[in-house]
Amino acid sequence: MNIRGIGPWTADYVMMKSLHETSSFPIADVGLHNALKILLGLKEKPTIEEIKQYAVNWEGWQAYATFYLWRSLYDKEI
């Protein structure tokens, strides 16, 4: 079934937040890419393949890693 506006990101988010699926991973999320760029000191956003390499260490806990990475974007002093 296809529902306009509902795609992989939405499915991953629902699995993370509502179903508490710790291995769900919205790997294409822009915020995730931005957080990794900042935290790793990269000049450009990492590719999907690079993120997959980093995420090997998070296996089974990708949702938690994603939440922490998203949160890191809001911990900047103004």
C-alpha positions in Angstrom: 0.0 0.0 0.0 1.3 3.5 -0.8 0.1 6.5 1.1 1.3 9.9 -0.2 3.7 11.5 2.4 4.3 8.2 4.2 7.6 6.7 3.4 10.7 5.1 5.0 11.4 8.0 7.3 7.9 8.1 8.7 7.8 4.3 9.1 11.2 4.4 10.9 10.0 7.3 13.2 6.8 5.4 14.1 8.8 2.3 14.8 11.2 4.2 17.0 8.7 6.3 19.0 5.6 4.3 19.1 6.8 0.7 18.8 10.0 1.2 20.7 12.0 -0.6 18.0 15.6 0.1 19.0 17.0 -1.1 15.7 14.9 1.2 13.6 17.2 3.7 11.7 16.1 6.7 9.5 19.5 6.6 7.8 18.5 9.2 5.2 17.4 11.8 7.8 18.9 15.2 7.2 19.3 16.0 10.9 21.2 12.7 11.4 23.6 13.7 8.6 24.0 17.2 10.0 24.8 15.9 13.5 27.4 13.5 12.3 29.0 16.2 10.1 29.3 18.4 13.2 30.4 15.8 15.7 32.9 14.2 13.4 34.3 17.5 12.2 33.6 16.6 8.5 33.6 19.2 5.8 30.6 17.7 4.1 27.7 15.6 5.2 28.5 11.9 5.3 27.1 9.6 2.6 24.7 6.8 3.4 27.5 4.3 2.9 29.7 6.2 5.5 26.8 6.3 7.9 26.3 2.6 7.5 30.0 2.1 8.5 29.6 4.3 11.6 26.3 2.5 12.5 27.9 -0.9 12.6 28.9 -0.1 16.2 25.3 0.8 17.0 23.7 -2.4 15.8 20.5 -3.1 17.7 20.5 0.4 19.2 20.3 2.7 16.1 17.2 4.4 17.3 19.0 5.5 20.5 22.0 6.7 18.5 19.6 8.7 16.3 17.9 10.3 19.2 21.2 11.3 20.8 22.5 12.7 17.5 19.3 14.7 16.9 19.6 16.0 20.5 23.1 17.1 19.9 21.9 19.6 17.3 20.0 21.5 20.1 22.8 21.6 22.6 24.6 24.5 21.1 25.1 27.7 23.0 23.6 30.8 21.4 
